[in-house]
Structures are given as structure tokens and as C-alpha cells.
Amino acid sequence: MFKPLLLGASLAALLAGCASHSPQALDQRLLGEWQGMRDKNGPCQFFAWNSSFRPDGRFEISFFADEDRTRLIQTERGTWTASNGKNHLTTDGVKTTEVYDYRFVDADTVEYVNTKADPTADCQADYRFTEHRVGH
């Protein structure tokens, strides 16, 4: 069952951090605009997203129902920190912080793995994904 708000909270955690973390805990390589999408033939409902990580510790992630990113599902905003291969996301209005392990495949590709399954997520199989830097 697709639950946009819960989905967004889970995926927002895909990429960011906690307001209590220091602004210096921002992996500069993650700054900027990124895109990702679920596999159309995978076990989870398809959607695509755009994410933006700013140097002030804020993020924005927009989720779309189509590959061309024309049918917006929702946009989430919050704070992020990332260092030492751990990315922390705290979505505005959500009490919990989601934590992802990340590694760079190359300078413009990042692979994420959620460190803890969220029982409220729309798809329990969706804990590993890749993002690509926009424009590269």
C-alpha cells in the first residue's frame, strides 16, 4: 500500500541529518542536486525523486509518480548531516532521524543502505538505492 507521507519520511531519511549535529558534519561531496528512482520491475511501487543537499544543513526531496518527474507526489524538507559514511536525515515535523550508510561509487554516484528497517515504510524491500548527481 502506497502511503506518500510515510514513504516520504522514509525516503527523506534516505539522505540527510539531524539538527543537533554540527554544521561541520557535512560531507561536501554530497552537496548539490541528485536524482534516484526505484526499479520499475522491483518489489516496490515505482517512483522517482530529486534531492538537494545545501551547505546550510537543509535538504529537500521531491517524490514523483513518473520517470519524467512531472507528477509530483510530495516534497519533504529537513536537516541533514553526513560524515564517515553515515548520512542522517531529520524531516521537518518528524521526531525520528533516519540513518543511512553511504559510499561513493564514483564522484557522481552514491549508494545508500538504510541502517534500520522502518516498519511503517511503504515497502520493506526498499533499503538500498543509488543516486546520481544531476548534470553529470
C-alpha contacts under 8 A as a table, 3 or more apart, distances in Angstrom:
res1	aa1	res2	aa2	distance
1	M	122	D	6.21
2	F	7	L	7.43
2	F	45	Q	7.39
2	F	122	D	5.54
3	K	6	L	5.47
3	K	7	L	5.70
3	K	122	D	5.96
4	P	7	L	4.85
4	P	8	G	5.80
4	P	73	I	6.83
4	P	74	Q	7.09
5	L	8	G	5.13
5	L	9	A	6.22
5	L	74	Q	7.82
6	L	9	A	5.06
6	L	10	S	6.16
6	L	120	T	6.69
6	L	121	A	6.00
6	L	122	D	6.88
7	L	10	S	5.12
7	L	11	L	6.07
7	L	121	A	5.75
7	L	122	D	5.60
8	G	11	L	5.01
8	G	12	A	5.54
8	G	63	F	7.40
8	G	74	Q	7.39
8	G	75	T	7.64
8	G	76	E	6.61
9	A	12	A	5.07
9	A	13	A	6.28
9	A	76	E	7.59
9	A	91	T	6.47
9	A	94	V	7.41
10	S	13	A	5.25
10	S	14	L	6.68
10	S	98	E	7.29
10	S	118	D	7.37
10	S	121	A	6.10
11	L	14	L	4.49
11	L	15	L	7.30
12	A	15	L	5.92
12	A	16	A	6.94
12	A	60	E	7.98
12	A	61	I	6.33
12	A	76	E	6.64
12	A	77	R	7.73
12	A	89	L	6.40
12	A	90	T	7.53
12	A	91	T	6.34
12	A	98	E	7.98
13	A	16	A	5.74
13	A	17	G	7.56
13	A	88	H	6.73
13	A	89	L	4.42
13	A	90	T	6.47
13	A	91	T	7.15
13	A	97	T	6.81
13	A	98	E	4.48
13	A	99	V	6.44
13	A	100	Y	7.40
14	L	87	N	7.88
14	L	89	L	6.92
14	L	98	E	7.18
14	L	99	V	7.44
14	L	100	Y	6.34
14	L	112	Y	7.24
14	L	114	N	7.09
15	L	80	W	7.19
15	L	87	N	6.00
15	L	88	H	6.66
15	L	89	L	5.68
15	L	99	V	8.00
15	L	100	Y	7.09
16	A	53	F	7.88
16	A	59	F	6.79
16	A	78	G	7.78
16	A	79	T	6.24
16	A	80	W	3.60
16	A	81	T	5.68
16	A	82	A	6.91
16	A	87	N	5.38
16	A	88	H	4.37
16	A	89	L	3.15
16	A	90	T	6.45
16	A	98	E	7.66
16	A	99	V	7.65
17	G	21	H	7.58
17	G	57	G	7.71
17	G	78	G	7.74
17	G	79	T	5.04
17	G	80	W	2.74
17	G	81	T	4.10
17	G	82	A	6.77
17	G	87	N	6.24
17	G	88	H	3.34
17	G	89	L	3.23
17	G	90	T	5.07
17	G	97	T	6.83
17	G	98	E	7.52
17	G	99	V	7.65
18	C	21	H	5.58
18	C	79	T	5.65
18	C	80	W	5.42
18	C	81	T	6.11
18	C	88	H	5.82
18	C	89	L	5.75
18	C	90	T	5.10
18	C	97	T	6.34
19	A	22	S	7.82
19	A	57	G	7.99
19	A	79	T	5.72
19	A	80	W	7.10
19	A	90	T	7.22
21	H	25	A	6.86
21	H	81	T	6.50
22	S	25	A	5.52
22	S	81	T	7.68
23	P	26	L	6.25
23	P	56	D	6.97
23	P	57	G	6.19
23	P	81	T	7.24
25	A	81	T	5.50
25	A	82	A	5.68
25	A	83	S	5.68
26	L	30	L	7.86
26	L	55	P	7.36
26	L	57	G	7.20
26	L	80	W	7.76
26	L	81	T	5.13
26	L	82	A	4.89
26	L	83	S	6.15
27	D	30	L	5.79
27	D	31	L	7.45
27	D	81	T	7.61
27	D	82	A	5.32
27	D	83	S	5.33
28	Q	31	L	5.44
28	Q	55	P	7.78
29	R	107	A	7.66
30	L	53	F	6.75
31	L	52	S	7.37
31	L	53	F	4.94
31	L	54	R	5.74
31	L	55	P	6.49
32	G	52	S	5.49
32	G	53	F	5.26
32	G	54	R	6.35
32	G	133	R	7.64
33	E	50	N	7.22
33	E	51	S	5.80
33	E	52	S	4.53
33	E	53	F	6.67
33	E	133	R	5.98
33	E	134	V	5.51
34	W	50	N	5.78
34	W	51	S	5.08
34	W	52	S	6.24
34	W	131	E	6.05
34	W	132	H	5.39
34	W	133	R	4.37
34	W	134	V	5.12
35	Q	48	A	7.56
35	Q	49	W	5.73
35	Q	50	N	4.53
35	Q	51	S	6.12
35	Q	131	E	5.33
35	Q	132	H	5.35
35	Q	133	R	6.44
35	Q	134	V	6.37
36	G	48	A	5.79
36	G	49	W	5.44
36	G	50	N	6.65
36	G	129	F	7.62
36	G	130	T	6.21
36	G	131	E	4.63
36	G	132	H	6.45
37	M	46	F	7.37
37	M	47	F	5.78
37	M	48	A	3.96
37	M	49	W	6.05
37	M	67	E	7.61
37	M	129	F	7.96
37	M	130	T	7.95
37	M	131	E	7.91
38	R	42	G	7.27
38	R	44	C	7.45
38	R	45	Q	7.63
38	R	46	F	5.31
38	R	47	F	5.72
38	R	48	A	6.35
38	R	129	F	7.54
39	D	42	G	4.97
39	D	44	C	7.88
39	D	46	F	6.43
40	K	45	Q	7.54
40	K	46	F	5.32
42	G	45	Q	7.66
42	G	46	F	7.88
43	P	123	C	7.89
43	P	125	A	6.74
44	C	123	C	5.60
44	C	125	A	6.87
44	C	126	D	6.82
45	Q	123	C	7.67
46	F	65	A	7.05
46	F	66	D	7.81
47	F	63	F	6.80
47	F	64	F	5.60
47	F	65	A	4.87
47	F	66	D	6.11
47	F	67	E	7.12
48	A	63	F	5.83
48	A	64	F	5.11
48	A	65	A	6.53
48	A	66	D	6.47
48	A	67	E	5.91
48	A	69	R	6.75
49	W	61	I	6.67
49	W	62	S	5.40
49	W	63	F	4.36
49	W	64	F	5.80
49	W	69	R	7.46
50	N	61	I	5.60
50	N	62	S	5.30
50	N	63	F	6.73
51	S	59	F	7.19
51	S	60	E	5.68
51	S	61	I	4.26
51	S	62	S	6.48
52	S	59	F	5.49
52	S	60	E	5.27
52	S	61	I	6.42
53	F	57	G	7.26
53	F	58	R	6.30
53	F	59	F	4.65
53	F	60	E	6.90
53	F	80	W	7.73
54	R	57	G	5.79
54	R	58	R	5.46
54	R	59	F	6.08
55	P	58	R	7.27
57	G	79	T	5.42
57	G	80	W	5.29
57	G	81	T	6.48
58	R	77	R	7.25
58	R	78	G	5.61
58	R	79	T	4.37
58	R	80	W	5.91
59	F	77	R	5.58
59	F	78	G	5.43
59	F	79	T	5.75
59	F	80	W	6.37
60	E	75	T	6.90
60	E	76	E	5.64
60	E	77	R	4.43
60	E	78	G	6.71
61	I	75	T	5.56
61	I	76	E	5.30
61	I	77	R	6.52
62	S	72	L	7.18
62	S	73	I	7.52
62	S	74	Q	5.83
62	S	75	T	4.13
62	S	76	E	6.39
63	F	69	R	7.97
63	F	72	L	6.02
63	F	73	I	5.37
63	F	74	Q	5.53
63	F	75	T	6.24
64	F	67	E	7.47
64	F	69	R	5.25
64	F	70	T	6.85
64	F	71	R	5.35
64	F	72	L	4.43
64	F	73	I	5.12
64	F	74	Q	7.35
65	A	69	R	7.03
65	A	70	T	7.81
65	A	71	R	5.42
65	A	72	L	6.41
65	A	73	I	6.27
66	D	69	R	5.36
66	D	70	T	6.58
66	D	71	R	6.08
67	E	70	T	7.97
69	R	72	L	6.85
72	L	75	T	7.91
76	E	91	T	6.72
76	E	92	D	7.56
77	R	91	T	5.74
77	R	92	D	5.90
78	G	89	L	7.14
78	G	90	T	5.55
78	G	91	T	4.20
78	G	92	D	4.69
79	T	89	L	6.07
79	T	90	T	5.38
79	T	91	T	6.55
79	T	92	D	7.53
80	W	87	N	7.22
80	W	88	H	5.54
80	W	89	L	4.77
80	W	90	T	6.42
81	T	87	N	5.94
81	T	88	H	5.31
81	T	89	L	6.97
82	A	85	G	7.06
82	A	86	K	5.52
82	A	87	N	4.18
82	A	88	H	6.06
83	S	86	K	5.56
83	S	87	N	6.67
85	G	101	D	5.49
85	G	102	Y	5.05
85	G	103	R	6.23
86	K	99	V	6.62
86	K	100	Y	5.63
86	K	101	D	4.66
86	K	102	Y	6.06
87	N	99	V	5.60
87	N	100	Y	5.08
87	N	101	D	6.29
87	N	102	Y	6.85
88	H	97	T	6.39
88	H	98	E	5.73
88	H	99	V	4.56
88	H	100	Y	6.53
89	L	97	T	5.47
89	L	98	E	5.26
89	L	99	V	6.47
90	T	94	V	6.79
90	T	95	K	7.53
90	T	96	T	6.62
90	T	97	T	4.61
90	T	98	E	6.56
91	T	94	V	5.41
91	T	95	K	7.98
91	T	97	T	7.49
94	V	97	T	7.77
98	E	114	N	7.74
98	E	116	K	8.00
99	V	114	N	6.24
99	V	115	T	5.99
99	V	116	K	7.53
100	Y	112	Y	6.05
100	Y	113	V	5.36
100	Y	114	N	4.35
100	Y	115	T	5.42
101	D	112	Y	5.67
101	D	113	V	5.19
101	D	114	N	6.33
101	D	115	T	6.47
102	Y	110	V	6.65
102	Y	111	E	5.55
102	Y	112	Y	4.45
102	Y	113	V	6.39
103	R	110	V	5.73
103	R	111	E	5.47
103	R	112	Y	6.79
104	F	107	A	6.51
104	F	108	D	7.72
104	F	109	T	5.90
104	F	110	V	4.46
104	F	111	E	6.30
105	V	108	D	7.73
105	V	109	T	5.37
105	V	110	V	5.67
105	V	111	E	6.74
106	D	109	T	5.28
106	D	110	V	7.23
107	A	110	V	7.94
108	D	132	H	5.66
108	D	133	R	4.93
108	D	136	H	6.67
109	T	130	T	6.92
109	T	131	E	5.76
109	T	132	H	4.62
109	T	133	R	6.36
110	V	130	T	5.60
110	V	131	E	5.33
110	V	132	H	6.60
111	E	128	R	7.30
111	E	129	F	5.84
111	E	130	T	4.37
111	E	131	E	6.50
112	Y	127	Y	7.87
112	Y	128	R	5.60
112	Y	129	F	5.40
112	Y	130	T	6.10
112	Y	131	E	8.00
113	V	127	Y	5.51
113	V	128	R	4.43
113	V	129	F	6.72
114	N	117	A	6.91
114	N	127	Y	5.03
114	N	128	R	6.53
117	A	124	Q	7.06
117	A	127	Y	7.28
118	D	121	A	5.44
118	D	124	Q	7.49
119	P	124	Q	7.27
121	A	124	Q	6.29
123	C	126	D	5.69
124	Q	127	Y	7.30
126	D	129	F	7.53
132	H	136	H	7.74
133	R	136	H	5.91
